[in-house]
Amino acid sequence: MTTKDKYAGVWPVMLTPFDDRREIDWASLEKLIDWYIAAGVHGLFAACQSSEMFFLSDAETVRLVRFVKEKAAGRVPVVASGHTATALSQQIDQLHAIAECGVDSVILISNRLATPAEGDDVFLRNIKELTAQMPKDVTLGIYECPHPYKRLLSDATVKWCAESGRYTFIKDTCCSIETIKRRLALVKGSQLHIANANGQTFLASLKAGCHGYSGVMANFHPELYVWLYENWKTSPEKAEKLSNYLSVAALGESLTYPVCAKDYQVSIGNFATALCRTRDPGAYYSTHEQSTIQQMVALGQEIKKDLGL
């Protein structure tokens, strides 16, 4: 598989299942991995915000990433982050530990590289230092993680990453088709791929040349994102209809995520609990939120039938 093919497609941001003590539930995690792969996804993004990485110890993160890489081996590639520390020296230790898990690319978190008050000069200095500290045979990526604050990449950063020859993957959370188009022009001809995290702009980004999707809604209906990625050119009318559904369905992300996604995984038999370390589940069950997600899922099932899935 070439680098051009390897980092394209649909890459779910993985959930971390917990048992009733909020310890990692390894049996449920294995079911989740198999479920993603059965849906036809092209790769997995482990140890990300959806994985509750800021609430995992470094030891837990390494064990988690090793587990995912082992269970996915020979089926799909795996990228992973766990880049949560504040000081650069700690970050270097974390990134080395993830690289030693044998993942296909190690993903940096953009908001770890400068504070909200610091400019792009600080960001570029830090990313260059971190990149230099990583083994030369380790490829890298970068994720515009919204927590604890969203740090969007400047054009200068995207250009530098593309030209460095070290970067393969950007998880793009800008939610702006114009910005995505500009970034695609900056990475053209390089090995750097842009994976859109935004369901509302996904089809438009594919038309612009975007390389794939890596977002939270692949925790509900990854096969629909796979179908859209693989068929939008040959079935444009069905693609528009599906895109309209995915755009509205993506609003479900605002309903006590990741509880809502974990509750769905419980409903299909993958998870034993919907417990999180990041969110209290109370509001999800005491309001309209659970029924809204259930209706979103039900409508998605009708869409699947229309597509023959």
C-alpha positions as CSV (number, residue, x, y, z in Angstrom):
1,M,0.0,0.0,0.0
2,T,1.4,3.4,-1.0
3,T,1.4,6.4,1.4
4,K,-1.1,8.0,-1.1
5,D,-3.6,5.2,-0.4
6,K,-2.7,4.4,3.2
7,Y,-3.8,7.6,4.8
8,A,-6.9,8.2,2.7
9,G,-10.5,7.2,3.6
10,V,-12.5,7.0,6.8
11,W,-10.7,6.9,10.1
12,P,-12.9,6.8,13.2
13,V,-11.8,8.6,16.3
14,M,-12.0,5.7,18.7
15,L,-14.0,5.5,21.9
16,T,-12.5,4.0,25.1
17,P,-15.0,1.6,26.7
18,F,-15.0,1.5,30.6
19,D,-16.4,-1.1,33.0
20,D,-18.5,-0.2,36.0
21,R,-15.3,0.9,37.9
22,R,-14.3,3.2,34.9
23,E,-11.4,1.0,34.1
24,I,-10.7,0.1,30.5
25,D,-12.9,-2.7,29.3
26,W,-10.7,-4.6,26.9
27,A,-13.3,-7.1,25.8
28,S,-15.6,-4.3,24.7
29,L,-12.6,-2.5,23.0
30,E,-11.9,-5.6,20.9
31,K,-15.6,-5.7,19.8
32,L,-15.4,-2.1,18.9
33,I,-12.3,-2.6,16.7
34,D,-14.0,-5.5,14.9
35,W,-17.1,-3.4,14.4
36,Y,-15.2,-0.5,12.8
37,I,-13.3,-2.8,10.5
38,A,-16.5,-4.8,9.5
39,A,-18.0,-1.4,8.5
40,G,-15.2,-1.0,5.9
41,V,-13.1,1.8,7.6
42,H,-9.7,2.5,6.1
43,G,-7.8,3.1,9.4
44,L,-8.2,3.8,13.1
45,F,-7.3,6.9,15.2
46,A,-6.5,5.7,18.7
47,A,-5.8,7.7,21.8
48,C,-7.6,10.9,20.7
49,Q,-10.1,13.2,22.4
50,S,-12.9,10.7,21.8
51,S,-10.7,8.1,23.6
52,E,-10.7,10.5,26.6
53,M,-7.0,10.7,26.3
54,F,-6.7,13.7,28.7
55,F,-8.2,11.4,31.3
56,L,-5.9,8.4,30.8
57,S,-2.6,7.9,32.4
58,D,0.4,7.6,30.1
59,A,0.7,3.9,31.0
60,E,-3.0,3.4,30.2
61,T,-2.5,5.2,26.9
62,V,0.4,3.1,25.8
63,R,-1.4,-0.1,26.8
64,L,-4.5,1.1,24.9
65,V,-2.5,1.9,21.7
66,R,-0.6,-1.4,21.8
67,F,-3.9,-3.3,22.1
68,V,-5.5,-1.5,19.2
69,K,-2.4,-1.9,17.0
70,E,-2.2,-5.6,17.8
71,K,-5.9,-6.3,17.2
72,A,-6.0,-4.3,13.9
73,A,-2.7,-5.7,12.6
74,G,-2.9,-6.9,9.0
75,R,-6.4,-5.3,8.6
76,V,-6.1,-1.5,8.8
77,P,-3.4,1.0,9.7
78,V,-3.5,2.8,13.1
79,V,-2.5,6.3,14.1
80,A,-2.4,7.5,17.7
81,S,-1.8,10.5,19.8
82,G,-1.8,10.6,23.6
83,H,0.0,13.9,23.3
84,T,-1.4,15.7,26.3
85,A,1.5,17.1,28.4
86,T,2.3,20.8,28.7
87,A,6.1,20.8,28.8
88,L,8.0,19.9,25.7
89,S,10.2,17.4,27.5
90,Q,7.1,15.5,28.7
91,Q,5.6,15.7,25.3
92,I,8.7,14.2,23.7
93,D,8.5,11.3,26.2
94,Q,4.9,10.7,25.4
95,L,5.4,10.8,21.7
96,H,8.3,8.4,21.8
97,A,6.3,6.0,23.9
98,I,3.5,6.1,21.3
99,A,6.0,5.6,18.4
100,E,7.4,2.5,20.2
101,C,3.9,1.0,20.0
102,G,4.5,0.5,16.2
103,V,1.7,2.8,15.0
104,D,1.7,3.9,11.4
105,S,1.9,7.6,12.4
106,V,2.2,9.5,15.7
107,I,-0.3,12.4,16.0
108,L,0.6,15.7,17.6
109,I,-2.1,17.8,19.3
110,S,-2.0,21.4,17.9
111,N,-3.0,23.1,21.2
112,R,-0.1,21.5,23.0
113,L,2.4,23.5,20.9
114,A,1.5,27.0,22.0
115,T,-0.8,28.7,24.4
116,P,-3.8,30.7,23.2
117,A,-1.8,33.9,23.8
118,E,1.2,32.8,21.9
119,G,1.7,33.4,18.2
120,D,2.5,31.2,15.2
121,D,6.2,31.9,15.7
122,V,6.1,30.0,19.0
123,F,4.0,27.2,17.5
124,L,6.4,26.7,14.5
125,R,9.5,26.8,16.8
126,N,7.9,24.1,19.0
127,I,6.7,21.8,16.2
128,K,10.1,22.0,14.6
129,E,11.8,21.0,17.8
130,L,9.4,18.1,18.5
131,T,9.7,16.9,14.9
132,A,13.5,16.9,15.2
133,Q,13.3,14.9,18.4
134,M,11.3,12.1,16.8
135,P,13.1,9.1,15.2
136,K,13.6,9.8,11.4
137,D,11.7,6.6,10.5
138,V,8.6,7.7,12.4
139,T,6.0,9.6,10.4
140,L,3.8,12.2,12.1
141,G,0.4,13.9,12.0
142,I,-1.3,16.7,13.7
143,Y,-4.8,17.1,15.1
144,E,-6.7,20.3,15.7
145,C,-8.2,19.0,19.0
146,P,-10.9,21.3,20.5
147,H,-9.8,20.5,24.1
148,P,-8.6,22.4,26.1
149,Y,-8.9,25.0,23.3
150,K,-9.0,24.7,19.5
151,R,-5.7,25.8,17.8
152,L,-6.2,25.9,14.1
153,L,-3.2,25.5,11.9
154,S,-1.9,28.5,10.0
155,D,-1.1,28.2,6.3
156,A,2.6,28.5,7.2
157,T,2.3,25.5,9.5
158,V,0.5,23.4,6.9
159,K,3.1,24.3,4.3
160,W,5.9,23.5,6.6
161,C,4.5,20.1,7.5
162,A,3.9,19.2,3.9
163,E,7.4,20.3,2.9
164,S,9.1,18.6,5.8
165,G,8.5,15.1,4.4
166,R,7.7,13.9,7.9
167,Y,3.9,14.4,8.1
168,T,1.2,12.1,6.6
169,F,-2.1,13.1,8.4
170,I,-4.0,16.2,9.4
171,K,-7.2,15.8,11.3
172,D,-8.8,19.0,10.2
173,T,-11.4,20.6,12.5
174,C,-11.6,24.0,10.8
175,C,-15.2,23.3,9.6
176,S,-14.6,25.7,6.7
177,I,-14.6,24.5,3.1
178,E,-12.7,27.6,2.0
179,T,-9.9,26.8,4.5
180,I,-9.9,23.2,3.5
181,K,-9.5,24.1,-0.2
182,R,-6.6,26.4,0.7
183,R,-4.9,23.6,2.7
184,L,-5.4,21.1,-0.1
185,A,-3.5,23.5,-2.4
186,L,-0.7,23.7,0.2
187,V,-0.2,20.0,0.6
188,K,-0.6,19.1,-3.1
189,G,2.2,16.8,-4.3
190,S,3.2,15.9,-0.8
191,Q,2.5,12.8,1.4
192,L,0.4,14.9,3.7
193,H,-3.3,13.9,3.8
194,I,-6.2,16.0,5.1
195,A,-9.0,14.1,6.9
196,N,-12.1,16.3,7.5
197,A,-13.7,15.9,10.9
198,N,-16.9,17.8,9.9
199,G,-19.9,15.9,8.6
200,Q,-21.6,19.1,7.2
201,T,-18.7,19.9,4.9
202,F,-17.6,16.3,4.1
203,L,-19.1,15.9,0.6
204,A,-18.0,19.4,-0.4
205,S,-14.5,18.7,0.8
206,L,-14.4,15.4,-1.2
207,K,-15.4,17.4,-4.3
208,A,-12.5,19.7,-3.5
209,G,-10.0,16.8,-3.3
210,C,-10.0,16.1,0.4
211,H,-8.5,12.8,1.4
212,G,-11.1,11.5,3.8
213,Y,-13.0,11.7,7.1
214,S,-11.9,11.4,10.7
215,G,-14.8,12.5,13.0
216,V,-16.9,11.4,15.9
217,M,-20.0,10.4,13.8
218,A,-18.1,7.3,12.6
219,N,-18.9,6.0,16.1
220,F,-22.5,5.7,15.0
221,H,-22.6,4.9,11.3
222,P,-19.1,4.4,9.9
223,E,-20.4,2.4,6.9
224,L,-22.3,5.5,5.7
225,Y,-19.2,7.6,5.6
226,V,-17.4,4.8,3.9
227,W,-20.1,4.6,1.3
228,L,-20.0,8.3,0.7
229,Y,-16.2,8.3,0.4
230,E,-16.2,5.4,-2.0
231,N,-19.3,6.2,-4.1
232,W,-19.9,10.0,-4.3
233,K,-18.5,10.2,-7.8
234,T,-20.4,7.3,-9.3
235,S,-23.8,7.9,-7.5
236,P,-24.0,11.7,-7.2
237,E,-27.8,11.9,-6.4
238,K,-27.6,9.3,-3.7
239,A,-24.5,11.0,-2.3
240,E,-26.3,14.3,-2.0
241,K,-29.2,12.6,-0.2
242,L,-26.8,10.8,2.2
243,S,-24.8,14.0,2.7
244,N,-28.0,15.8,3.8
245,Y,-28.7,13.1,6.4
246,L,-25.1,13.1,7.7
247,S,-25.1,16.8,8.0
248,V,-28.2,16.9,10.2
249,A,-27.1,13.7,12.1
250,A,-23.8,15.3,13.0
251,L,-25.6,17.7,15.3
252,G,-25.9,14.7,17.6
253,E,-22.3,15.3,18.6
254,S,-23.6,18.1,20.8
255,L,-25.7,15.7,22.9
256,T,-23.5,14.8,25.8
257,Y,-20.8,13.2,23.7
258,P,-19.2,10.7,24.2
259,V,-21.9,9.4,26.4
260,C,-24.4,9.3,23.5
261,A,-21.9,7.3,21.3
262,K,-21.2,4.9,24.1
263,D,-24.9,4.4,24.8
264,Y,-25.4,3.5,21.2
265,Q,-22.5,1.0,21.4
266,V,-24.3,-0.5,24.4
267,S,-27.5,-0.8,22.4
268,I,-25.8,-2.8,19.7
269,G,-24.0,-5.1,22.1
270,N,-20.4,-3.8,21.8
271,F,-20.1,-2.0,25.2
272,A,-21.2,-3.2,28.7
273,T,-21.6,0.4,30.0
274,A,-21.8,4.0,28.7
275,L,-19.6,5.3,31.5
276,C,-17.1,8.0,30.8
277,R,-14.3,9.7,32.7
278,T,-15.0,13.0,30.9
279,R,-18.8,13.5,31.3
280,D,-21.5,12.7,33.8
281,P,-24.2,10.7,31.9
282,G,-27.1,12.1,33.9
283,A,-28.3,14.8,31.5
284,Y,-28.2,12.4,28.6
285,Y,-30.7,10.1,30.2
286,S,-32.9,12.6,32.0
287,T,-33.7,14.8,29.0
288,H,-34.7,14.3,25.3
289,E,-31.1,13.5,24.3
290,Q,-31.3,9.7,24.3
291,S,-34.5,9.6,22.3
292,T,-33.1,12.1,19.8
293,I,-30.1,9.9,19.2
294,Q,-32.3,6.8,18.9
295,Q,-34.4,8.6,16.2
296,M,-31.2,9.7,14.4
297,V,-30.0,6.1,14.4
298,A,-33.4,4.8,13.2
299,L,-33.4,7.3,10.2
300,G,-29.9,6.2,9.4
301,Q,-31.1,2.6,9.2
302,E,-33.6,3.6,6.5
303,I,-30.8,5.4,4.6
304,K,-28.7,2.2,4.8
305,K,-31.6,0.2,3.2
306,D,-31.9,2.7,0.4
307,L,-28.2,2.2,-0.3
308,G,-28.4,-1.6,0.0
309,L,-26.2,-1.7,3.1
